Amino acid sequence: MSASWIITLTDVHFTFATGRKVLNGVNLSLGVGEKIALLGANGAGKSSLLHCVMGLAPIQQGDISIFGRACQTENDFRTIRGRVGLLFQDSDDQLFCPTVLEDVMFGPLNLGHSRDEAREIALQVLSDLGLGGFGDRITYQLSGGEKRLVALATVLAMSPEVLLLDEPTNGLDADVEKRLIAILQSLPQSMLIISHDRDFLDQIATRFVRLENGVIVNV
């Protein structure tokens, strides 16, 4: 694998337990500093591809290499999850603590930061996302757009080296989406982004690919 590739998928196959196959020999490499837009129809397997990268969906065939390391077992994937941040398509899959601050602190605490350090990190990330003052808010009472930003905050608080973003603009109004675009443009991390918002992708992505019939096609 080239030293410039952070994530490489080679001939990756994935089939749901129901028997429906969505990945049928995916080949894709994410380079340092790249922001790849992953296009495709609903049900094409885009979210499944991100879950395979994280080791959340076990592949039936192929190879996944992340940071130059082959990832095959749960232990392999566990060692890289702190370095790769996944924003789930459904924010409710990401938020499980009573308050916003507790949710955003959870990642830094798991990385070994003290409570004071985790609190400082969480407050800074919330401020950066325009969510200053949200710390004591009850998570389940937030609007869909607010949950989306808090879910992103939980990812960014872990300072990942790579971002996997599944529909990051879902539920955001125009002003908040504009702020999110500015934030993502300023970040140095490599990104793999799923979105049906082409205007958003045009402002973020450096390369476009499409998942079609289970394989990656250049756009």
C-alpha positions as CSV (number, residue, x, y, z in Angstrom):
1,M,0.0,0.0,0.0
2,S,1.2,3.5,-0.9
3,A,2.3,5.5,2.2
4,S,-0.1,8.2,1.0
5,W,-3.2,6.0,1.4
6,I,-4.9,6.1,4.8
7,I,-7.7,3.6,4.0
8,T,-7.6,1.0,1.3
9,L,-10.4,-1.4,0.4
10,T,-9.6,-4.2,-2.0
11,D,-12.2,-6.5,-3.5
12,V,-14.5,-6.0,-0.5
13,H,-17.8,-8.0,-0.4
14,F,-20.6,-7.5,2.1
15,T,-23.9,-9.3,2.3
16,F,-26.7,-8.7,4.8
17,A,-27.9,-11.5,7.0
18,T,-31.1,-11.4,4.9
19,G,-29.0,-12.5,1.9
20,R,-29.0,-9.2,0.1
21,K,-25.6,-8.4,-1.3
22,V,-24.7,-4.7,-1.4
23,L,-20.9,-4.7,-1.9
24,N,-19.6,-6.9,-4.7
25,G,-15.9,-6.3,-5.0
26,V,-15.4,-2.7,-3.8
27,N,-12.0,-1.1,-4.5
28,L,-11.4,2.3,-2.9
29,S,-8.5,4.2,-1.5
30,L,-8.6,7.4,0.6
31,G,-5.5,9.5,0.5
32,V,-4.0,11.9,3.0
33,G,-6.0,15.2,2.9
34,E,-8.5,13.8,0.5
35,K,-12.2,14.5,1.0
36,I,-14.1,11.9,-1.1
37,A,-17.8,12.2,-1.8
38,L,-19.4,8.8,-2.0
39,L,-22.5,9.0,-4.2
40,G,-25.1,6.3,-4.9
41,A,-28.8,5.5,-4.8
42,N,-30.7,4.8,-1.6
43,G,-30.0,1.2,-0.6
44,A,-26.8,1.0,-2.7
45,G,-24.7,0.1,0.4
46,K,-23.0,3.4,1.1
47,S,-23.6,3.3,4.9
48,S,-22.7,-0.4,5.0
49,L,-19.4,0.5,3.3
50,L,-18.6,2.9,6.2
51,H,-19.6,0.3,8.7
52,C,-17.2,-2.2,7.1
53,V,-14.4,0.3,7.4
54,M,-15.1,0.6,11.1
55,G,-15.4,-3.2,11.5
56,L,-19.0,-2.8,12.5
57,A,-20.2,-4.9,9.6
58,P,-18.0,-8.0,8.9
59,I,-17.0,-8.5,5.3
60,Q,-17.2,-11.9,3.6
61,Q,-14.3,-11.3,1.2
62,G,-11.6,-8.8,0.5
63,D,-9.1,-6.8,2.4
64,I,-9.3,-3.5,4.4
65,S,-6.1,-1.7,5.4
66,I,-6.1,1.4,7.6
67,F,-3.0,3.4,8.5
68,G,-0.9,0.7,6.8
69,R,-2.3,-2.1,8.9
70,A,-4.5,-4.9,7.7
71,C,-7.7,-5.0,9.7
72,Q,-9.4,-8.4,9.9
73,T,-10.3,-9.1,13.5
74,E,-12.3,-7.1,16.0
75,N,-9.0,-6.4,17.9
76,D,-7.5,-5.0,14.7
77,F,-10.4,-2.6,14.3
78,R,-10.5,-1.7,17.9
79,T,-7.0,-0.3,17.7
80,I,-7.9,2.1,14.9
81,R,-11.4,3.3,16.1
82,G,-10.0,6.1,18.2
83,R,-8.3,7.5,15.0
84,V,-11.3,7.2,12.7
85,G,-14.4,9.1,13.6
86,L,-17.8,7.9,12.2
87,L,-20.9,10.1,12.1
88,F,-23.8,7.7,11.9
89,Q,-26.7,8.5,9.6
90,D,-29.1,8.4,12.5
91,S,-28.0,10.7,15.3
92,D,-30.0,8.7,17.9
93,D,-27.5,5.8,17.2
94,Q,-24.7,8.1,18.5
95,L,-26.3,9.9,21.4
96,F,-27.0,8.0,24.6
97,C,-26.1,10.2,27.6
98,P,-28.6,12.3,29.5
99,T,-27.0,15.7,28.6
100,V,-25.2,17.1,25.7
101,L,-22.0,17.7,27.7
102,E,-21.9,14.1,28.9
103,D,-22.3,12.8,25.4
104,V,-19.4,15.0,24.0
105,M,-17.2,14.2,27.0
106,F,-17.7,10.4,26.6
107,G,-15.1,10.0,23.8
108,P,-12.3,12.0,25.4
109,L,-12.8,10.2,28.7
110,N,-12.5,6.8,26.8
111,L,-9.2,8.1,25.3
112,G,-7.8,8.6,28.8
113,H,-8.3,12.3,29.4
114,S,-9.2,13.4,33.0
115,R,-12.7,14.7,33.6
116,D,-11.5,18.3,33.6
117,E,-9.6,17.8,30.3
118,A,-12.6,16.0,28.8
119,R,-14.9,18.8,29.9
120,E,-12.6,21.5,28.4
121,I,-12.4,19.6,25.1
122,A,-16.1,19.1,25.0
123,L,-16.9,22.8,25.7
124,Q,-14.5,24.0,23.1
125,V,-15.9,21.7,20.4
126,L,-19.4,22.7,21.2
127,S,-18.4,26.3,21.0
128,D,-16.7,25.7,17.6
129,L,-20.0,24.2,16.3
130,G,-22.0,27.2,17.5
131,L,-23.4,25.1,20.4
132,G,-22.1,27.1,23.3
133,G,-24.5,27.0,26.2
134,F,-25.9,23.6,25.1
135,G,-23.9,21.6,27.6
136,D,-26.8,21.1,30.1
137,R,-29.5,20.5,27.5
138,I,-31.3,17.2,27.6
139,T,-30.2,15.3,24.5
140,Y,-33.5,13.7,23.6
141,Q,-35.3,17.1,23.7
142,L,-33.1,18.5,21.0
143,S,-34.3,19.2,17.4
144,G,-33.1,17.0,14.6
145,G,-30.6,19.6,13.4
146,E,-29.3,20.2,16.9
147,K,-28.9,16.4,17.5
148,R,-26.9,16.3,14.2
149,L,-24.5,18.9,15.4
150,V,-24.1,17.3,18.8
151,A,-23.4,14.0,17.2
152,L,-20.7,15.6,15.1
153,A,-19.3,17.2,18.2
154,T,-19.0,13.7,19.8
155,V,-16.9,12.7,16.8
156,L,-14.7,15.8,16.6
157,A,-14.1,15.7,20.4
158,M,-12.0,12.6,19.9
159,S,-9.6,14.4,17.4
160,P,-9.8,11.7,14.8
161,E,-7.4,11.6,11.9
162,V,-10.1,10.5,9.5
163,L,-13.8,11.4,9.3
164,L,-16.5,9.1,7.9
165,L,-19.6,11.3,7.6
166,D,-23.0,9.8,6.8
167,E,-25.4,12.5,5.6
168,P,-23.9,15.2,7.8
169,T,-26.4,17.9,6.7
170,N,-29.6,15.9,7.6
171,G,-31.9,18.2,9.5
172,L,-29.8,21.3,9.2
173,D,-31.2,24.6,8.2
174,A,-29.4,26.8,5.6
175,D,-27.5,28.9,8.2
176,V,-26.3,26.0,10.2
177,E,-25.3,24.1,7.0
178,K,-23.3,27.1,6.0
179,R,-21.5,27.0,9.3
180,L,-20.9,23.3,9.0
181,I,-19.4,23.8,5.5
182,A,-16.9,26.4,6.9
183,I,-15.9,24.0,9.7
184,L,-15.4,21.0,7.4
185,Q,-13.4,23.2,4.9
186,S,-11.1,24.2,7.7
187,L,-10.4,20.7,9.0
188,P,-7.2,18.9,7.8
189,Q,-8.6,15.4,8.2
190,S,-9.2,13.1,5.3
191,M,-12.9,12.5,4.9
192,L,-15.2,10.0,3.2
193,I,-18.6,11.7,2.9
194,I,-22.0,10.3,2.1
195,S,-24.6,13.0,1.1
196,H,-27.5,13.6,-1.3
197,D,-26.8,17.3,-1.0
198,R,-24.7,18.0,-4.1
199,D,-24.3,21.7,-3.4
200,F,-22.8,20.8,0.0
201,L,-20.5,18.2,-1.6
202,D,-19.3,20.6,-4.3
203,Q,-18.0,22.9,-1.5
204,I,-16.2,20.1,0.5
205,A,-15.2,17.2,-1.7
206,T,-11.9,16.9,-3.6
207,R,-13.0,13.8,-5.4
208,F,-16.3,12.1,-6.3
209,V,-17.0,8.4,-6.6
210,R,-20.2,6.4,-7.0
211,L,-21.3,3.1,-5.5
212,E,-23.2,1.4,-8.2
213,N,-24.2,-2.3,-8.5
214,G,-21.9,-3.1,-5.6
215,V,-18.7,-1.6,-7.0
216,I,-17.0,1.8,-7.0
217,V,-17.3,3.9,-10.2
218,N,-15.3,7.1,-10.7
219,V,-17.5,10.2,-11.4
